[in-house]
Amino acid sequence: MRTMFYVSDRTAITAETIGHSLLAQFEGTTEYREVTIPYVDSLEKAAVAAERINAAGRADGERPLVFSTLAEPESRDLIIRSDALVLDLFHVFLEPLQRALGHSPLIKTTHSHRISNLSSYESRIGAIDFSLQHDDGARVRDYDKAEIIMVGVSRSGKTPTCLYLALQFGIRAANYPITEEDIHSGKLPEPLRGHRARLHGLTIDAKRLASIREERRPGSRYASIEQCRIEVRQVESLYRSHDIPYVNTTNMSVEEIATRVVQSRGLERHAV
Amino acid sequence: MRTMFYVSDRTAITAETIGHSLLAQFEGTTEYREVTIPYVDSLEKAAVAAERINAAGRADGERPLVFSTLAEPESRDLIIRSDALVLDLFHVFLEPLQRALGHSPLIKTTHSHRISNLSSYESRIGAIDFSLQHDDGARVRDYDKAEIIMVGVSRSGKTPTCLYLALQFGIRAANYPITEEDIHSGKLPEPLRGHRARLHGLTIDAKRLASIREERRPGSRYASIEQCRIEVRQVESLYRSHDIPYVNTTNMSVEEIATRVVQSRGLERHAV
């Protein structure tokens, strides 16, 4: 067993993202446990973090791996000198970037990042409010204010996708459930007509849909594989007959679904 | 004007995260526009991306910067050979990681990543459902199922924080609004009693709160600076008198608030 550390002067989300991307390349070959150390924003905290890293190495009998994003050079050096393989984003990329841009880095990440994100924050909050108010077919009269309207059968991933679009990109996303009656009629539900350019469909394999619904209403007709098969087949045919682009969410993370939708619809991002 | 590219065989979220962290170090010194090219999952798409990068360089008269995460070595080489400064995560970090772990990388990022995330996906969906059902003081009888209960005055950031905790970490977070009446009584609202170990407070500078409320209800008493000052002062005193830890969200992104809460309460993450 080996310990992976994520160390940062802020949230450590970047360090975790980097670590997970890289470790996915070695999946199944290594057993490890993960430790996140955020807010290492002083030399004292960096020294404590370095000591924790060394202690883990001694306890494991394996050299720890450290994914870090430390803007402050002295703190970074303290971590790099620990007895671990340290992969630090700034250590590797800051120098070539500095040469290309012809400017020195500011060093104080936290502050500059916070300030630059204020308008971004407001876009996100506005978009979250919008997605909550327009979840599951609510307030359809506002649909001309939506940048995207996600449609799909119950439990195909509409709500998480809309929330992610709002939180990550500040995009105002509504969602509308396609019910059995809609499917049988073969017609677009009335509130969606006139908004076809804004619609994006979700579909999902019937087996996976049944297992998700089973958790919600065990043993119900709603969760039966037969019912899920019919709904999935018919909703896909509805998408095709009305030229609605759609994506199969079965093996996708929320991030992947949202990114596909942004790309497929050419949506503009309002937040970074 | 210079163009920054984010190139990936998947969503490009990691590449964007890396780019934004690094570019924050040069904020105000460089003007640039951003182009994201996700799903570069074939040599053909890599060649098209490289051509777009070169064309941007010619049009700008400035060498583009490329932040990329390409697991497949031949595609990666095509991008690296474009006329740009290419900072590729895998190019730099994969080799030292391979030596440390003693295994070769799998190369097919997308697939391995998707499969490993299924249980993570389910935690997130469950947590999102929970946070939507327990938003803004709803279903208080379920509070023993919450891992954390965010409290605060209206518009202090409770809902976005709960949604982010659910989406990013799979944590079941409820939220409860502290109203004027609660504040005046000086007592903890009845539904919160018996859950003190799960409570986490939010506060915010009165000026910022007033400006957020002003967008919602312009010219109202609710949005006035006087009202906001009173509510903020009294809610902080409520936190202190009941030993509720709290964080000031004024200059924080949603990510930062959520990470602080996770750290401060020692919450376990259920999703990666």
Interface residues (C-beta under 8 A of the other chain):
Chain A: R10 T11 A12 I13 T14 E16 T17 I18 H20 S21 L22 A24 Q25 F26 E27 G28 T29 T30 P38 Y39 R63 L65 T69 A71 L85 L87 L89 F90 V92 F93 L94 P96 L97 Q98 A100 L101 H103 P105 L106 I107 T109 S112 H113 R114 I115 S116 N117 L118 S120 Y121 E122 R124 I125 G126 I128 L132 D135 G157 T159 P160 L163 Y164 L167 Q168 I212 E215 N251 M252 S253 V254 E255 E256 T259 R260 Q263 V272
Chain B: R10 T11 A12 I13 T14 E16 T17 I18 H20 S21 L22 A24 Q25 F26 E27 G28 T29 T30 E34 P38 Y39 R63 L65 T69 A71 L85 L87 L89 F90 V92 F93 L94 P96 L97 Q98 A100 L101 H103 P105 L106 I107 T109 S112 H113 R114 I115 S116 N117 S120 Y121 E122 R124 I125 G126 I128 L132 D135 G157 T159 P160 L163 Y164 L167 Q168 I212 E215 N251 M252 S253 V254 E255 E256 A258 T259 R260 Q263 V272
